[in-house]
Amino acid sequence: MDAYKVLLEGGEGEIVEKKSRFIATVAKCETEEEAVRFIESIKKKYWDARHNCSAFVIGDRGELTRCSDDGEPSGTAGRPMLEVLLGEGVRNVAVVVTRYFGGVLLGTGGLVRAYTQAVKEGLNNCVIGTNRHGCELEVITDYNGVGKILYLLGQRGLEPASSDYTDIVTLKLIVPVEEEESLRREITEVTMGRAQIEKLGELYYIS
């Protein structure tokens, strides 16, 4: 399965378009039921708003999607909101954009732009990580080799998940599966074949 983005922390964003307020609230939702509950909670919070339009993407592959215009002209709110989520590649996420009408009609194009921009503003205020397919490696080396290995990891933007310093040094590494072979090769080269490398298994991890 390819890497995909996940919401680590939800957020809010707001824009004003021709006196109408558009408030985007973004939350992590693992199931359709969670998403529905979240949407209902925002509708209760902003009960006096003209519209509470929504969209969500659920599943590791984004297999479940829903959107609602909540009274706005068809296709001007929910669908553009959903397109932003899909375009950003974020999964297991729901967003509600609350509109307080400012008295000026925006027209179809104006509504699409406003709802799109509101969702982007909301996502900008979230913490987003990437769920990657990786493997766990155990590297056993001596004290001469550990500095070279740590330098090598730093060059790749990696750091040990754990380290144990006794008479030898044991490092646990979590690396993207596509980097395993090249990393093994480079560790072997810099330690002149003295490091032992064992694959402990595969897993998905957030980075």
Backbone as JSON Lines, residues from 0, in Angstrom:
{"i":0,"aa":"M","n":[0.84,-1.18,0.0],"ca":[0.0,0.0,0.0],"c":[0.89,1.25,0.0]}
{"i":1,"aa":"D","n":[0.54,2.24,-0.81],"ca":[1.33,3.45,-0.89],"c":[1.22,4.27,0.39]}
{"i":2,"aa":"A","n":[2.19,5.16,0.58],"ca":[2.12,6.08,1.72],"c":[0.94,7.03,1.52]}
{"i":3,"aa":"Y","n":[0.34,7.43,2.63],"ca":[-0.75,8.4,2.55],"c":[-0.72,9.31,3.76]}
{"i":4,"aa":"K","n":[-1.35,10.46,3.64],"ca":[-1.34,11.45,4.71],"c":[-2.46,11.17,5.71]}
{"i":5,"aa":"V","n":[-2.17,11.43,6.97],"ca":[-3.18,11.28,8.03],"c":[-3.15,12.52,8.91]}
{"i":6,"aa":"L","n":[-4.3,12.78,9.5],"ca":[-4.43,13.91,10.41],"c":[-3.93,13.5,11.79]}
{"i":7,"aa":"L","n":[-2.95,14.21,12.31],"ca":[-2.46,13.95,13.65],"c":[-3.18,14.84,14.66]}
{"i":8,"aa":"E","n":[-3.55,16.02,14.21],"ca":[-4.24,16.97,15.08],"c":[-5.14,17.85,14.22]}
{"i":9,"aa":"G","n":[-6.42,17.92,14.57],"ca":[-7.37,18.72,13.81],"c":[-7.14,20.21,14.0]}
{"i":10,"aa":"G","n":[-7.92,21.0,13.28],"ca":[-7.75,22.44,13.37],"c":[-8.91,23.18,12.76]}
{"i":11,"aa":"E","n":[-8.85,24.5,12.82],"ca":[-9.88,25.35,12.26],"c":[-9.26,26.44,11.41]}
{"i":12,"aa":"G","n":[-10.03,26.9,10.43],"ca":[-9.61,28.03,9.62],"c":[-10.82,28.85,9.24]}
{"i":13,"aa":"E","n":[-10.63,30.12,8.99],"ca":[-11.77,30.98,8.65],"c":[-11.38,31.97,7.56]}
{"i":14,"aa":"I","n":[-12.29,32.18,6.61],"ca":[-12.13,33.22,5.62],"c":[-13.41,34.04,5.58]}
{"i":15,"aa":"V","n":[-13.31,35.25,5.07],"ca":[-14.49,36.11,4.87],"c":[-14.55,36.48,3.41]}
{"i":16,"aa":"E","n":[-15.69,36.23,2.79],"ca":[-15.89,36.52,1.37],"c":[-17.17,37.34,1.22]}
{"i":17,"aa":"K","n":[-17.03,38.59,0.83],"ca":[-18.18,39.49,0.65],"c":[-19.13,39.43,1.85]}
{"i":18,"aa":"K","n":[-18.53,39.61,3.02],"ca":[-19.23,39.69,4.31],"c":[-19.76,38.34,4.83]}
{"i":19,"aa":"S","n":[-19.67,37.27,4.03],"ca":[-20.03,35.94,4.53],"c":[-18.81,35.32,5.22]}
{"i":20,"aa":"R","n":[-19.05,34.74,6.41],"ca":[-17.98,34.04,7.14],"c":[-18.02,32.55,6.8]}
{"i":21,"aa":"F","n":[-16.88,32.0,6.48],"ca":[-16.76,30.57,6.21],"c":[-15.76,30.0,7.23]}
{"i":22,"aa":"I","n":[-16.27,29.15,8.14],"ca":[-15.45,28.58,9.21],"c":[-15.27,27.09,8.94]}
{"i":23,"aa":"A","n":[-14.03,26.68,8.7],"ca":[-13.74,25.26,8.44],"c":[-13.26,24.59,9.72]}
{"i":24,"aa":"T","n":[-13.9,23.48,10.1],"ca":[-13.46,22.68,11.24],"c":[-13.08,21.3,10.73]}
{"i":25,"aa":"V","n":[-11.84,20.89,11.0],"ca":[-11.29,19.64,10.47],"c":[-11.0,18.7,11.64]}
{"i":26,"aa":"A","n":[-11.39,17.43,11.5],"ca":[-11.18,16.45,12.57],"c":[-10.79,15.1,12.01]}
{"i":27,"aa":"K","n":[-10.05,14.34,12.82],"ca":[-9.69,12.96,12.47],"c":[-10.88,12.06,12.76]}
{"i":28,"aa":"C","n":[-11.27,11.25,11.79],"ca":[-12.38,10.31,11.95],"c":[-12.0,8.99,11.31]}
{"i":29,"aa":"E","n":[-12.03,7.91,12.08],"ca":[-11.59,6.61,11.58],"c":[-12.71,5.83,10.9]}
{"i":30,"aa":"T","n":[-13.98,6.17,11.21],"ca":[-15.11,5.45,10.64],"c":[-16.17,6.42,10.16]}
{"i":31,"aa":"E","n":[-17.1,5.92,9.36],"ca":[-18.2,6.76,8.89],"c":[-19.05,7.24,10.07]}
{"i":32,"aa":"E","n":[-19.23,6.36,11.06],"ca":[-20.03,6.73,12.23],"c":[-19.38,7.91,12.98]}
{"i":33,"aa":"E","n":[-18.07,7.86,13.12],"ca":[-17.36,8.96,13.77],"c":[-17.54,10.26,13.0]}
{"i":34,"aa":"A","n":[-17.44,10.15,11.67],"ca":[-17.58,11.34,10.83],"c":[-18.98,11.94,10.96]}
{"i":35,"aa":"V","n":[-19.99,11.09,10.96],"ca":[-21.37,11.56,11.08],"c":[-21.57,12.24,12.44]}
{"i":36,"aa":"R","n":[-21.03,11.65,13.5],"ca":[-21.16,12.25,14.83],"c":[-20.46,13.61,14.89]}
{"i":37,"aa":"F","n":[-19.29,13.68,14.27],"ca":[-18.55,14.95,14.24],"c":[-19.35,16.02,13.52]}
{"i":38,"aa":"I","n":[-19.89,15.67,12.35],"ca":[-20.67,16.64,11.57],"c":[-21.88,17.13,12.37]}
{"i":39,"aa":"E","n":[-22.56,16.21,13.03],"ca":[-23.73,16.59,13.84],"c":[-23.32,17.51,15.0]}
{"i":40,"aa":"S","n":[-22.14,17.25,15.58],"ca":[-21.7,18.09,16.71],"c":[-21.41,19.52,16.25]}
{"i":41,"aa":"I","n":[-20.86,19.66,15.04],"ca":[-20.58,21.0,14.52],"c":[-21.88,21.72,14.17]}
{"i":42,"aa":"K","n":[-22.86,20.97,13.65],"ca":[-24.16,21.58,13.35],"c":[-24.82,22.11,14.63]}
{"i":43,"aa":"K","n":[-24.65,21.38,15.72],"ca":[-25.22,21.85,17.0],"c":[-24.47,23.07,17.51]}
{"i":44,"aa":"K","n":[-23.13,23.04,17.36],"ca":[-22.32,24.17,17.82],"c":[-22.68,25.44,17.07]}
{"i":45,"aa":"Y","n":[-22.84,25.32,15.74],"ca":[-23.16,26.48,14.9],"c":[-24.6,26.38,14.41]}
{"i":46,"aa":"W","n":[-25.51,26.18,15.35],"ca":[-26.93,25.96,15.02],"c":[-27.56,27.16,14.33]}
{"i":47,"aa":"D","n":[-27.0,28.34,14.56],"ca":[-27.61,29.56,14.0],"c":[-27.02,29.95,12.64]}
{"i":48,"aa":"A","n":[-26.13,29.1,12.1],"ca":[-25.52,29.42,10.8],"c":[-26.48,29.06,9.66]}
{"i":49,"aa":"R","n":[-26.27,29.69,8.51],"ca":[-27.12,29.41,7.35],"c":[-26.86,28.01,6.79]}
{"i":50,"aa":"H","n":[-25.58,27.62,6.75],"ca":[-25.21,26.31,6.18],"c":[-24.07,25.67,6.98]}
{"i":51,"aa":"N","n":[-24.09,24.36,7.09],"ca":[-22.97,23.58,7.62],"c":[-22.69,22.47,6.6]}
{"i":52,"aa":"C","n":[-21.86,22.78,5.63],"ca":[-21.56,21.83,4.55],"c":[-20.42,20.91,4.99]}
{"i":53,"aa":"S","n":[-20.4,19.7,4.46],"ca":[-19.44,18.72,4.98],"c":[-18.89,17.81,3.9]}
{"i":54,"aa":"A","n":[-17.75,17.2,4.25],"ca":[-17.13,16.19,3.38],"c":[-16.21,15.34,4.24]}
{"i":55,"aa":"F","n":[-16.08,14.06,3.87],"ca":[-15.11,13.23,4.58],"c":[-14.56,12.14,3.67]}
{"i":56,"aa":"V","n":[-13.35,11.68,4.04],"ca":[-12.66,10.61,3.34],"c":[-12.23,9.59,4.39]}
{"i":57,"aa":"I","n":[-12.72,8.37,4.28],"ca":[-12.44,7.32,5.27],"c":[-11.79,6.12,4.58]}
{"i":58,"aa":"G","n":[-10.84,5.49,5.28],"ca":[-10.21,4.28,4.76],"c":[-8.78,4.52,4.33]}
{"i":59,"aa":"D","n":[-7.94,3.49,4.46],"ca":[-6.53,3.6,4.08],"c":[-6.35,3.97,2.62]}
{"i":60,"aa":"R","n":[-7.29,3.57,1.8],"ca":[-7.22,3.89,0.37],"c":[-8.23,4.97,-0.01]}
{"i":61,"aa":"G","n":[-8.85,5.59,0.99],"ca":[-9.84,6.62,0.71],"c":[-11.06,6.06,0.02]}
{"i":62,"aa":"E","n":[-11.42,4.8,0.39],"ca":[-12.48,4.11,-0.35],"c":[-13.88,4.61,-0.03]}
{"i":63,"aa":"L","n":[-14.06,5.31,1.11],"ca":[-15.38,5.82,1.46],"c":[-15.36,7.34,1.49]}
{"i":64,"aa":"T","n":[-16.14,7.95,0.61],"ca":[-16.22,9.41,0.57],"c":[-17.68,9.85,0.58]}
{"i":65,"aa":"R","n":[-17.95,10.95,1.25],"ca":[-19.29,11.53,1.28],"c":[-19.15,13.05,1.3]}
{"i":66,"aa":"C","n":[-20.16,13.73,0.8],"ca":[-20.16,15.19,0.9],"c":[-21.59,15.69,0.87]}
{"i":67,"aa":"S","n":[-21.8,16.88,1.44],"ca":[-23.13,17.46,1.52],"c":[-23.07,18.97,1.28]}
{"i":68,"aa":"D","n":[-23.98,19.46,0.45],"ca":[-24.07,20.91,0.19],"c":[-24.91,21.61,1.25]}
{"i":69,"aa":"D","n":[-25.66,20.87,2.05],"ca":[-26.47,21.41,3.13],"c":[-27.24,22.68,2.73]}
{"i":70,"aa":"G","n":[-27.93,22.59,1.61],"ca":[-28.79,23.71,1.19],"c":[-28.17,24.7,0.23]}
{"i":71,"aa":"E","n":[-26.85,24.63,0.06],"ca":[-26.22,25.47,-0.96],"c":[-26.56,24.88,-2.34]}
{"i":72,"aa":"P","n":[-26.47,25.69,-3.41],"ca":[-26.74,25.16,-4.76],"c":[-25.9,23.9,-5.02]}
{"i":73,"aa":"S","n":[-26.49,22.92,-5.65],"ca":[-25.84,21.62,-5.88],"c":[-24.46,21.76,-6.51]}
{"i":74,"aa":"G","n":[-23.48,21.1,-5.88],"ca":[-22.12,21.06,-6.42],"c":[-21.25,22.26,-6.08]}
{"i":75,"aa":"T","n":[-21.78,23.2,-5.28],"ca":[-20.99,24.41,-4.99],"c":[-20.22,24.33,-3.67]}
{"i":76,"aa":"A","n":[-20.49,23.32,-2.85],"ca":[-19.87,23.29,-1.52],"c":[-19.25,21.93,-1.21]}
{"i":77,"aa":"G","n":[-20.1,20.91,-1.0],"ca":[-19.61,19.6,-0.59],"c":[-18.6,19.0,-1.55]}
{"i":78,"aa":"R","n":[-18.9,19.0,-2.83],"ca":[-17.99,18.41,-3.81],"c":[-16.65,19.15,-3.87]}
{"i":79,"aa":"P","n":[-16.63,20.48,-3.96],"ca":[-15.34,21.17,-3.94],"c":[-14.55,20.91,-2.66]}
{"i":80,"aa":"M","n":[-15.25,20.81,-1.53],"ca":[-14.58,20.51,-0.26],"c":[-13.94,19.13,-0.31]}
{"i":81,"aa":"L","n":[-14.7,18.15,-0.83],"ca":[-14.18,16.79,-0.95],"c":[-12.97,16.75,-1.89]}
{"i":82,"aa":"E","n":[-13.03,17.53,-2.97],"ca":[-11.92,17.55,-3.93],"c":[-10.63,18.04,-3.28]}
{"i":83,"aa":"V","n":[-10.75,18.98,-2.34],"ca":[-9.55,19.46,-1.64],"c":[-8.95,18.33,-0.81]}
{"i":84,"aa":"L","n":[-9.79,17.62,-0.06],"ca":[-9.3,16.51,0.77],"c":[-8.62,15.45,-0.1]}
{"i":85,"aa":"L","n":[-9.27,15.09,-1.2],"ca":[-8.7,14.08,-2.1],"c":[-7.42,14.58,-2.74]}
{"i":86,"aa":"G","n":[-7.41,15.85,-3.12],"ca":[-6.23,16.43,-3.75],"c":[-5.03,16.48,-2.81]}
{"i":87,"aa":"E","n":[-5.3,16.7,-1.52],"ca":[-4.22,16.74,-0.52],"c":[-3.78,15.34,-0.13]}
{"i":88,"aa":"G","n":[-4.59,14.32,-0.47],"ca":[-4.24,12.94,-0.16],"c":[-4.39,12.57,1.3]}
{"i":89,"aa":"V","n":[-5.22,13.32,2.04],"ca":[-5.42,13.05,3.46],"c":[-6.54,12.01,3.62]}
{"i":90,"aa":"R","n":[-6.31,11.02,4.48],"ca":[-7.31,9.97,4.73],"c":[-7.81,10.05,6.17]}
{"i":91,"aa":"N","n":[-8.96,9.41,6.4],"ca":[-9.57,9.38,7.73],"c":[-9.72,10.79,8.3]}
{"i":92,"aa":"V","n":[-10.38,11.62,7.51],"ca":[-10.54,13.03,7.87],"c":[-11.94,13.5,7.48]}
{"i":93,"aa":"A","n":[-12.49,14.38,8.3],"ca":[-13.79,15.0,8.0],"c":[-13.66,16.5,8.18]}
{"i":94,"aa":"V","n":[-14.41,17.25,7.38],"ca":[-14.39,18.71,7.49],"c":[-15.82,19.24,7.36]}
{"i":95,"aa":"V","n":[-16.13,20.22,8.18],"ca":[-17.39,20.95,8.07],"c":[-17.05,22.42,7.85]}
{"i":96,"aa":"V","n":[-17.65,23.01,6.83],"ca":[-17.5,24.45,6.63],"c":[-18.83,25.11,6.96]}
{"i":97,"aa":"T","n":[-18.78,25.96,7.97],"ca":[-19.97,26.67,8.45],"c":[-20.02,28.04,7.79]}
{"i":98,"aa":"R","n":[-21.18,28.37,7.22],"ca":[-21.31,29.67,6.57],"c":[-22.34,30.54,7.28]}
{"i":99,"aa":"Y","n":[-21.86,31.71,7.67],"ca":[-22.76,32.76,8.16],"c":[-22.95,33.76,7.02]}
{"i":100,"aa":"F","n":[-24.15,33.82,6.5],"ca":[-24.45,34.62,5.3],"c":[-24.29,36.11,5.6]}
{"i":101,"aa":"G","n":[-23.6,36.79,4.7],"ca":[-23.34,38.21,4.9],"c":[-24.24,39.14,4.13]}
{"i":102,"aa":"G","n":[-25.23,38.58,3.44],"ca":[-26.19,39.42,2.73],"c":[-25.88,39.66,1.27]}
{"i":103,"aa":"V","n":[-24.71,39.18,0.81],"ca":[-24.32,39.36,-0.6],"c":[-24.22,37.99,-1.26]}
{"i":104,"aa":"L","n":[-24.93,37.78,-2.36],"ca":[-24.86,36.51,-3.09],"c":[-23.51,36.37,-3.79]}
{"i":105,"aa":"L","n":[-22.93,35.2,-3.71],"ca":[-21.6,34.99,-4.27],"c":[-21.62,34.39,-5.67]}
{"i":106,"aa":"G","n":[-22.73,33.79,-6.05],"ca":[-22.77,33.11,-7.34],"c":[-22.1,31.76,-7.25]}
{"i":107,"aa":"T","n":[-22.32,30.93,-8.26],"ca":[-21.79,29.57,-8.24],"c":[-20.27,29.52,-8.12]}
{"i":108,"aa":"G","n":[-19.59,30.27,-8.97],"ca":[-18.12,30.27,-8.94],"c":[-17.58,30.8,-7.63]}
{"i":109,"aa":"G","n":[-18.22,31.83,-7.1],"ca":[-17.77,32.42,-5.84],"c":[-17.92,31.45,-4.68]}
{"i":110,"aa":"L","n":[-19.02,30.69,-4.68],"ca":[-19.23,29.7,-3.62],"c":[-18.18,28.6,-3.68]}
{"i":111,"aa":"V","n":[-17.93,28.09,-4.88],"ca":[-16.92,27.04,-5.05],"c":[-15.57,27.52,-4.53]}
{"i":112,"aa":"R","n":[-15.18,28.73,-4.91],"ca":[-13.89,29.27,-4.47],"c":[-13.84,29.43,-2.95]}
{"i":113,"aa":"A","n":[-14.93,29.94,-2.38],"ca":[-14.96,30.2,-0.94],"c":[-14.87,28.9,-0.13]}
{"i":114,"aa":"Y","n":[-15.65,27.9,-0.52],"ca":[-15.63,26.63,0.23],"c":[-14.29,25.92,0.05]}
{"i":115,"aa":"T","n":[-13.73,26.01,-1.15],"ca":[-12.42,25.41,-1.4],"c":[-11.35,26.07,-0.54]}
{"i":116,"aa":"Q","n":[-11.35,27.4,-0.53],"ca":[-10.34,28.15,0.22],"c":[-10.47,27.92,1.72]}
{"i":117,"aa":"A","n":[-11.72,27.81,2.19],"ca":[-11.94,27.58,3.62],"c":[-11.34,26.25,4.07]}
{"i":118,"aa":"V","n":[-11.56,25.2,3.28],"ca":[-11.0,23.89,3.64],"c":[-9.47,23.96,3.64]}
{"i":119,"aa":"K","n":[-8.89,24.61,2.66],"ca":[-7.42,24.73,2.61],"c":[-6.91,25.47,3.84]}
{"i":120,"aa":"E","n":[-7.64,26.52,4.24],"ca":[-7.25,27.28,5.42],"c":[-7.33,26.4,6.67]}
{"i":121,"aa":"G","n":[-8.39,25.58,6.76],"ca":[-8.51,24.65,7.89],"c":[-7.37,23.67,7.94]}
{"i":122,"aa":"L","n":[-7.03,23.08,6.79],"ca":[-5.94,22.1,6.73],"c":[-4.6,22.74,7.09]}
{"i":123,"aa":"N","n":[-4.43,24.01,6.73],"ca":[-3.19,24.71,7.07],"c":[-2.96,24.79,8.57]}
{"i":124,"aa":"N","n":[-4.05,24.74,9.33],"ca":[-3.96,24.84,10.79],"c":[-4.03,23.48,11.48]}
{"i":125,"aa":"C","n":[-3.89,22.42,10.72],"ca":[-3.87,21.06,11.27],"c":[-2.44,20.54,11.3]}
{"i":126,"aa":"V","n":[-2.22,19.49,12.06],"ca":[-0.93,18.78,12.04],"c":[-1.14,17.5,11.23]}
{"i":127,"aa":"I","n":[-0.41,17.38,10.14],"ca":[-0.6,16.26,9.22],"c":[0.69,15.45,9.13]}
{"i":128,"aa":"G","n":[0.57,14.12,9.23],"ca":[1.72,13.23,9.1],"c":[1.52,12.29,7.92]}
{"i":129,"aa":"T","n":[2.52,11.47,7.67],"ca":[2.43,10.5,6.57],"c":[2.53,9.09,7.13]}
{"i":130,"aa":"N","n":[1.58,8.24,6.75],"ca":[1.61,6.84,7.14],"c":[2.39,6.06,6.07]}
{"i":131,"aa":"R","n":[3.51,5.5,6.46],"ca":[4.4,4.84,5.49],"c":[4.53,3.34,5.77]}
{"i":132,"aa":"H","n":[4.81,2.61,4.71],"ca":[5.12,1.19,4.83],"c":[6.62,1.09,5.08]}
{"i":133,"aa":"G","n":[6.99,0.53,6.23],"ca":[8.39,0.46,6.57],"c":[8.81,-0.91,7.06]}
{"i":134,"aa":"C","n":[10.08,-1.02,7.39],"ca":[10.58,-2.25,7.99],"c":[11.44,-1.89,9.19]}
{"i":135,"aa":"E","n":[11.49,-2.81,10.15],"ca":[12.28,-2.6,11.36],"c":[13.58,-3.39,11.24]}
{"i":136,"aa":"L","n":[14.68,-2.7,11.39],"ca":[15.99,-3.33,11.29],"c":[16.71,-3.24,12.64]}
{"i":137,"aa":"E","n":[17.44,-4.3,12.98],"ca":[18.31,-4.26,14.15],"c":[19.75,-4.26,13.64]}
{"i":138,"aa":"V","n":[20.5,-3.26,14.07],"ca":[21.89,-3.14,13.64],"c":[22.79,-3.27,14.87]}
{"i":139,"aa":"I","n":[23.7,-4.22,14.83],"ca":[24.65,-4.42,15.92],"c":[26.04,-4.04,15.41]}
{"i":140,"aa":"T","n":[26.7,-3.13,16.13],"ca":[28.0,-2.64,15.68],"c":[28.91,-2.39,16.88]}
{"i":141,"aa":"D","n":[30.16,-2.09,16.61],"ca":[31.08,-1.71,17.69],"c":[31.11,-0.19,17.79]}
{"i":142,"aa":"Y","n":[31.88,0.31,18.74],"ca":[31.9,1.76,18.98],"c":[32.58,2.51,17.84]}
{"i":143,"aa":"N","n":[33.44,1.84,17.09],"ca":[34.06,2.49,15.94],"c":[33.04,2.73,14.82]}
{"i":144,"aa":"G","n":[32.08,1.82,14.72],"ca":[31.13,1.91,13.61],"c":[29.93,2.79,13.88]}
{"i":145,"aa":"V","n":[29.58,2.99,15.16],"ca":[28.31,3.65,15.46],"c":[28.27,5.1,14.98]}
{"i":146,"aa":"G","n":[29.4,5.79,15.11],"ca":[29.43,7.19,14.66],"c":[29.18,7.3,13.17]}
{"i":147,"aa":"K","n":[29.78,6.38,12.41],"ca":[29.61,6.4,10.96],"c":[28.17,6.08,10.58]}
{"i":148,"aa":"I","n":[27.57,5.13,11.3],"ca":[26.17,4.76,11.02],"c":[25.23,5.92,11.35]}
{"i":149,"aa":"L","n":[25.45,6.56,12.5],"ca":[24.59,7.69,12.89],"c":[24.72,8.85,11.9]}
{"i":150,"aa":"Y","n":[25.94,9.08,11.4],"ca":[26.14,10.12,10.39],"c":[25.37,9.77,9.12]}
{"i":151,"aa":"L","n":[25.46,8.51,8.73],"ca":[24.75,8.03,7.54],"c":[23.24,8.2,7.69]}
{"i":152,"aa":"L","n":[22.72,7.86,8.86],"ca":[21.28,8.01,9.11],"c":[20.88,9.49,9.05]}
{"i":153,"aa":"G","n":[21.71,10.34,9.63],"ca":[21.42,11.78,9.6],"c":[21.34,12.32,8.18]}
{"i":154,"aa":"Q","n":[22.2,11.81,7.31],"ca":[22.19,12.22,5.9],"c":[20.86,11.86,5.22]}
{"i":155,"aa":"R","n":[20.22,10.8,5.72],"ca":[18.96,10.34,5.15],"c":[17.74,10.89,5.9]}
{"i":156,"aa":"G","n":[18.0,11.68,6.94],"ca":[16.9,12.22,7.72],"c":[16.26,11.18,8.63]}
{"i":157,"aa":"L","n":[17.03,10.17,9.02],"ca":[16.53,9.11,9.89],"c":[17.23,9.18,11.25]}
{"i":158,"aa":"E","n":[16.57,8.67,12.27],"ca":[17.21,8.51,13.57],"c":[16.77,7.2,14.19]}
{"i":159,"aa":"P","n":[17.59,6.61,15.04],"ca":[17.22,5.31,15.61],"c":[15.94,5.38,16.43]}
{"i":160,"aa":"A","n":[15.13,4.33,16.33],"ca":[13.93,4.24,17.17],"c":[14.34,3.96,18.6]}
{"i":161,"aa":"S","n":[15.46,3.21,18.77],"ca":[16.02,2.97,20.11],"c":[17.49,2.61,19.94]}
{"i":162,"aa":"S","n":[18.23,2.77,21.02],"ca":[19.65,2.42,20.98],"c":[20.07,1.86,22.34]}
{"i":163,"aa":"D","n":[20.98,0.9,22.31],"ca":[21.44,0.24,23.54],"c":[22.96,0.14,23.49]}
{"i":164,"aa":"Y","n":[23.61,0.84,24.43],"ca":[25.07,0.88,24.46],"c":[25.58,0.01,25.62]}
{"i":165,"aa":"T","n":[26.19,-1.11,25.27],"ca":[26.85,-1.97,26.28],"c":[28.28,-2.16,25.79]}
{"i":166,"aa":"D","n":[28.78,-3.4,25.76],"ca":[30.1,-3.61,25.16],"c":[30.02,-3.51,23.64]}
{"i":167,"aa":"I","n":[28.79,-3.62,23.12],"ca":[28.51,-3.37,21.71],"c":[27.37,-2.34,21.65]}
{"i":168,"aa":"V","n":[27.04,-1.91,20.45],"ca":[25.94,-0.96,20.28],"c":[24.85,-1.62,19.43]}
{"i":169,"aa":"T","n":[23.61,-1.6,19.94],"ca":[22.47,-2.16,19.2],"c":[21.5,-1.03,18.86]}
{"i":170,"aa":"L","n":[21.26,-0.85,17.59],"ca":[20.34,0.19,17.12],"c":[19.11,-0.46,16.49]}
{"i":171,"aa":"K","n":[17.94,0.06,16.82],"ca":[16.71,-0.36,16.15],"c":[16.32,0.77,15.2]}
{"i":172,"aa":"L","n":[16.13,0.43,13.95],"ca":[15.8,1.42,12.93],"c":[14.46,1.1,12.29]}
{"i":173,"aa":"I","n":[13.68,2.13,12.01],"ca":[12.47,1.97,11.2],"c":[12.67,2.81,9.95]}
{"i":174,"aa":"V","n":[12.68,2.13,8.81],"ca":[12.99,2.81,7.56],"c":[11.94,2.46,6.5]}
{"i":175,"aa":"P","n":[11.72,3.35,5.53],"ca":[10.81,3.02,4.44],"c":[11.29,1.77,3.71]}
{"i":176,"aa":"V","n":[10.35,0.92,3.3],"ca":[10.75,-0.35,2.66],"c":[11.62,-0.12,1.44]}
{"i":177,"aa":"E","n":[11.35,0.97,0.72],"ca":[12.11,1.2,-0.52],"c":[13.56,1.61,-0.23]}
{"i":178,"aa":"E","n":[13.88,1.96,1.02],"ca":[15.25,2.35,1.36],"c":[16.05,1.23,2.01]}
{"i":179,"aa":"E","n":[15.41,0.1,2.28],"ca":[16.08,-0.95,3.04],"c":[17.37,-1.43,2.38]}
{"i":180,"aa":"E","n":[17.28,-1.8,1.11],"ca":[18.45,-2.4,0.45],"c":[19.61,-1.43,0.35]}
{"i":181,"aa":"S","n":[19.32,-0.17,-0.03],"ca":[20.42,0.79,-0.18],"c":[21.03,1.13,1.18]}
{"i":182,"aa":"L","n":[20.2,1.18,2.23],"ca":[20.73,1.46,3.56],"c":[21.61,0.32,4.05]}
{"i":183,"aa":"R","n":[21.16,-0.91,3.83],"ca":[21.98,-2.08,4.2],"c":[23.36,-1.99,3.53]}
{"i":184,"aa":"R","n":[23.33,-1.65,2.24],"ca":[24.56,-1.59,1.46],"c":[25.51,-0.53,2.04]}
{"i":185,"aa":"E","n":[24.96,0.64,2.35],"ca":[25.79,1.74,2.83],"c":[26.33,1.46,4.23]}
{"i":186,"aa":"I","n":[25.51,0.86,5.11],"ca":[25.99,0.51,6.46],"c":[27.13,-0.5,6.35]}
{"i":187,"aa":"T","n":[26.97,-1.48,5.47],"ca":[28.01,-2.49,5.27],"c":[29.31,-1.83,4.78]}
{"i":188,"aa":"E","n":[29.16,-0.86,3.88],"ca":[30.35,-0.18,3.33],"c":[31.07,0.63,4.39]}
{"i":189,"aa":"V","n":[30.32,1.46,5.15],"ca":[31.0,2.37,6.09],"c":[31.59,1.63,7.29]}
{"i":190,"aa":"T","n":[31.05,0.44,7.6],"ca":[31.61,-0.34,8.72],"c":[32.53,-1.45,8.23]}
{"i":191,"aa":"M","n":[32.79,-1.46,6.93],"ca":[33.66,-2.47,6.31],"c":[33.17,-3.89,6.63]}
{"i":192,"aa":"G","n":[31.85,-4.04,6.62],"ca":[31.24,-5.37,6.78],"c":[31.16,-5.87,8.21]}
{"i":193,"aa":"R","n":[31.51,-5.0,9.2],"ca":[31.54,-5.49,10.58],"c":[30.18,-5.39,11.28]}
{"i":194,"aa":"A","n":[29.27,-4.55,10.75],"ca":[27.95,-4.41,11.39],"c":[27.06,-5.59,11.0]}
{"i":195,"aa":"Q","n":[26.3,-6.08,11.97],"ca":[25.31,-7.12,11.7],"c":[23.95,-6.45,11.51]}
{"i":196,"aa":"I","n":[23.25,-6.81,10.46],"ca":[21.95,-6.2,10.17],"c":[20.91,-7.3,10.05]}
{"i":197,"aa":"E","n":[19.87,-7.19,10.86],"ca":[18.79,-8.19,10.82],"c":[17.45,-7.49,10.64]}
{"i":198,"aa":"K","n":[16.64,-8.01,9.74],"ca":[15.29,-7.47,9.54],"c":[14.35,-8.13,10.53]}
{"i":199,"aa":"L","n":[13.69,-7.31,11.37],"ca":[12.8,-7.84,12.4],"c":[11.35,-7.98,11.91]}
{"i":200,"aa":"G","n":[11.0,-7.26,10.86],"ca":[9.64,-7.35,10.34],"c":[9.25,-6.08,9.6]}
{"i":201,"aa":"E","n":[8.01,-6.07,9.08],"ca":[7.48,-4.9,8.39],"c":[6.33,-4.31,9.18]}
{"i":202,"aa":"L","n":[6.08,-3.03,8.99],"ca":[5.04,-2.34,9.75],"c":[4.66,-1.04,9.05]}
{"i":203,"aa":"Y","n":[3.6,-0.41,9.52],"ca":[3.24,0.93,9.07],"c":[3.53,1.9,10.18]}
{"i":204,"aa":"Y","n":[4.11,3.04,9.84],"ca":[4.49,4.0,10.87],"c":[4.2,5.42,10.38]}
{"i":205,"aa":"I","n":[4.03,6.32,11.33],"ca":[3.73,7.72,11.03],"c":[5.03,8.52,11.05]}
{"i":206,"aa":"S","n":[5.22,9.31,10.02],"ca":[6.4,10.19,10.0],"c":[5.99,11.61,9.7]}
